[in-house]
Amino acid sequence: MTSTSTDALTREAASQDLIASLMGIKAWLRDTHRYLYPDHSVASLMALALLDRHGPSRVSDLAEIARVDTSVVSRQIAQAEQHGLVERKPDPADGRAHRVSLTRAGAKVLENGRQRLAGLVTERLADWSTDEIESFSDRLRQLIARLGV
């Protein structure tokens, strides 16, 4: 085997290891959500996060953003609505449709969870310097930008 093909195999193995690490982050976030938001399903929290990022929206628009079927987001919104975390109002552009938005309670659930998550990360990375955390965060943002579709 040439050094070029060995380098390519080593680089592919490193890429596969990176993918496994990213999947580990995804699993950690999913599991951490259960700790941070014990009273709310991951599904309803996803709907809250979408509304937080994109503002009042139609369910169909949220489904398109999330790349899932409208029925999936509709169930998530219904669940969040039962807990008073979102509200529906007629869409001013089309009275037959509704726009969904976060309530104060929904925004508070997200904010409290984010504060708890930041506290957890701060605690778990107590032996990292602020510069190390910032550097890792910068590299992670670069990675996400490069891998983005």
N, C-alpha and C positions, 0 to 999 in steps of 0.2 A: 504494500500500500504506500502511495506517495505521501509526502508531508502535507500536500494540499488536500488530499482526500481525508487524511487523518484530522486535519484542522476542521474540515467541513463536518465530519462526524462528531468531533468534540463540540463544535459550535451548535450543532443540532441537539446534542444531549443537553447542553447548557440551556438552550431555548426550551426544551421539554421540561427541564427543572424549573425554569422561570414560570412556565404555564402552571405547573403543579403548585408553586408558591402562590401565584395569583388566585388559583382555585381555593387554596387554603385561606387566603384573605376573605374571599367571598363566603366561605363556610363560617369563618370566625364572625363576620358581620351578621350573618343570618342568626347564628347562635346567640350573639351578643344582644340582638334585638329582643330575643325572648327574655333576657335579663333586664334590659332597659325599659321595656314596655310590656310587663307581664299581663296587663289587662287588655292588650290589643293584639290582634293577629298581624302577622307580617304583611298579609294582603292588604288590610286596611291602612297600615302604615305606608305601604307603597303608594296608595292613592293619596294620602296626605302629603307625602313628599313630592309627588307630581304636582299637586295643587300649589304647594309652597314654591316650587320652582317656576311654574308657568302661569300662576294666577287663576282667577275664575275661568273655567273652561267647560265646554260641552263634554259629556262622557265620551262621545265618539272621537273628539280631538285628543283626549287623554289616552284612549286606546291606541290611536295612531302613533302617538309619541312613545308609548310603552311597547309598541309592536305586538299587541295582543288583541284578541277578539273583543269587541265592544261588550259582550256579555260578561267577560271577566272583570273589566273595570266597573261595570254596572253593579255587580255583586259586591265588589270592594267598597264602592261608594255607598251602597245600601247599608252595609255593615257599619261603616264610619258614621253614617247619618243616624243610625239607631243609637249610637253613643254620643250624639250631639257634637261630633267633630267636624262635620261639613253641613252645608245647607244648600238647598236648591232654590233658584229664583228663575223666573221666566227670562229667557234670552231677549234682550231689547231689540235685537236684529230680526228675531223670528219668534213670535209669541207662542208658537207650537212647541218650541224646544226649551230646554232649561240649561242654565249654567250652574255649575257647582263651585262653591268656594269654601275655604277654610273658615271655621268659626274661631272665636277667641280661644275656646277650649281646645280645638284642634291645633292651633298655633302653639298653645302652651304645652300640649303633649309633645310636640316635636322639639320645642326649645328645651324642655326639661330633659328629654332623652339625649339631646346633643350635649347638654352640660354634663350629664352623667357619663356619656361616652368620652368626652374630653378628660374628665377626671380619671376615668379608668385607664386611658392611654397614658396620661401623665404619671399615674401610679406605676403602671407596668414598665414604663420606660424611664424610671427614676434614675437609672445609672447611665442614661444617654444625656449628653450635653444638649443645650438648646440648639447649638450649631449643627449637631448631628441630626437632630429631629428635623430641622429646617432643610438641611441638605438632602436627607432621605425623601422628604416631602417634595422638594423640587425635582429630584430624579424620578419619582413616581409620577408626577404631573407630566414630565417629558415622555415617559414611557406610555402613559395613557394617550397623549397626543399623537405619538408615533404609531400606536396600534389602532387608533380610532378608525372607524369605517365611514 
